[in-house]
Amino acid sequence: MATVRKSDMSSRVAAKLGGSRAQGEAALRAVLDSVQEALSQGDRVVLTGFGSFEVRQVKARRQTRLEMRSAPRLQRFLQNR
């Protein structure tokens, strides 16, 4: 599976439209800017057949540092030897 970057996508859009790469990039940028503006205004964006996008507030998560959690176990193991 290949990774398709923004420049690759703009080339594909240009090919579909029969225009230049610059025109494809402008079209892609216009769509992405429109989606970003709608999301920043609190709207939900639904592109049928592709997906839906919305901004949600999520509860903050507590971060656990794995190296700190395992350190006491390691110290106990070394002390019991």
C-alpha positions in Angstrom: 0.0 0.0 0.0 1.5 3.3 -1.1 1.3 6.7 0.8 -0.5 9.3 -1.3 0.6 12.8 -0.3 -1.0 16.2 -1.0 1.2 16.7 -4.0 0.3 13.3 -5.4 -3.4 14.0 -4.8 -3.2 17.4 -6.6 -1.6 15.7 -9.6 -4.5 13.2 -9.6 -7.1 15.9 -9.4 -5.4 17.8 -12.3 -5.5 14.6 -14.4 -9.2 14.1 -13.6 -10.0 17.8 -14.5 -7.8 17.7 -17.6 -5.8 20.7 -16.3 -2.3 21.6 -15.1 -0.9 20.5 -11.8 -1.2 24.0 -10.5 -4.9 23.9 -11.3 -5.2 20.6 -9.5 -3.4 22.0 -6.5 -5.7 25.0 -6.4 -8.8 22.8 -6.6 -7.6 20.5 -3.9 -6.6 23.5 -1.7 -10.0 25.1 -2.2 -11.8 21.9 -1.0 -9.5 21.4 2.0 -9.8 25.1 3.0 -13.6 24.8 2.8 -13.6 21.8 5.0 -11.3 23.5 7.5 -13.4 26.6 7.6 -16.6 24.6 8.2 -15.0 22.6 11.0 -13.6 25.8 12.6 -17.1 27.2 12.6 -18.3 24.2 14.5 -20.1 22.6 11.5 -20.1 18.9 10.7 -18.8 18.0 7.2 -20.3 14.9 5.5 -18.8 13.8 2.2 -21.1 11.0 1.1 -19.1 8.0 0.1 -16.0 9.3 1.7 -16.5 10.1 5.3 -17.7 12.6 7.9 -15.6 15.1 9.9 -16.4 16.9 13.1 -14.6 18.6 15.9 -15.2 17.0 19.3 -14.2 17.9 22.8 -12.6 14.9 24.6 -11.8 14.6 28.2 -8.1 15.0 29.0 -6.3 11.8 29.5 -3.8 11.1 32.2 -0.4 10.4 30.7 1.5 7.4 32.0 5.3 7.2 31.5 6.0 3.6 31.1 9.7 3.9 32.1 8.7 5.3 35.4 6.1 2.6 36.1 8.5 -0.2 35.4 11.5 1.3 37.3 10.4 0.2 40.8 9.8 -3.4 39.6 13.3 -3.5 38.2 14.8 -2.1 41.4 13.0 -4.8 43.5 14.2 -7.5 41.1 17.8 -6.3 41.5 17.5 -6.1 45.4 16.1 -9.6 45.7 19.2 -11.1 43.9 
